[in-house]
Amino acid sequence: MSCADALPGHISPVLRFTSRNRKDDKTNAAYCMNLVRKYDYENYLSTLLLPKDARDSVFAIRAFNLEILKIKDIISQSETGEMRMQFWTDAINSIYKNEPPQQPIALELMKAKDKNKLSKMWFNRLLNERKRRLDDSPYRNLEELETYSENTVSSLLYLVLESLGVRCSHADHAASHIGKAYGIIILLRAIPFHSKQKIVYLPHDMLIKHAVSYEDIIRGRTSQAVKDVIYEVASLSNSHLETARLLKSRIPKIASAGFLCSVICQRYLRDLQSADFDVFHPALQERTPLLPVHLLIQRFRYTY
């Protein structure tokens, strides 16, 4: 007589429970992946090119980022936004106490934390910065934009590196610069969208320097003064990319897989230059059909 026959009341429920857990794990992982695919397609493609054992962790991290990022878009009062941010602050604290809330992203983050020993401080820094920027005020200067990009985009990249098993000061240094470069590109690419909402995030000091008004941006004007603002901001992004590339020989090869967003940066900067720094040019609003190919090439060249 087998053990299963002798103890049906004990063995069968255990088997059913294990099967259900695995099914739930797959469902939670799929939830995170689908969220990234729907709202952050470029980084969805980049994540698919990561080693298989790191993908679920990175999808969870990116889904978490999207979840807190969209709070700003769906709330009408800052108090409501702060409450939603507090939920995720509490969720991260609970995850690091091994008591995650029963929410798909939180459960996947718990798995990622246990598997990769993810640093809690990067989640906290990301949350704190997003909470601080719940209003629609512009950045006061380029330094403030860099700080925001470091605390958000770079923090994500540090978590991606940890998911890849990379703990290296040179890789972190490169991630810091790439995060700043990508954060600036995110701002530039979103200008046409935000201008339709009558929102301007461009650094105030740059607008003053080139005598550009908020009205110029909101109305989508393409004067030389507006182009000069865009050129100066874009140049800072390019400078961060170049600095990161100087560190290429000092970082583990696998770390470059976490830096595929540099492809997005470089291609946008090239296209922006071709459009004479007219950030409202229609060609810049189109999805790049060859992006998957460019990402694939970069991935297997171990470069960024």
Secondary structure, DSSP 8 states (H G I E B T S, - for coil): --HHHH-HHHHHHHHHHHHHHHHHHHHHHHHHHHHHHHH-HHHHHHHHTS-HHHHHHHHHHHHHHHHHHTHHHH-SSHHHHHHHHHHHHHHHHHHTTT---S-HHHHHHHHHHHHHT--HHHHHHHHHHHHHT-S----SSHHHHHHHHIIIIIHHHHHHHHHTT---HHHHHHHHHHHHHHHHHHHHHTHHHHHHTT---S-HHHHHHTT--HHHHHTT---HHHHHHHHHHHHHHHHHHHHHHTTGGGS-GGGGGGGTHHHHHHHHHHHHHHTTT-TT-GGGGS--TTHHHHHHHHHHTT--
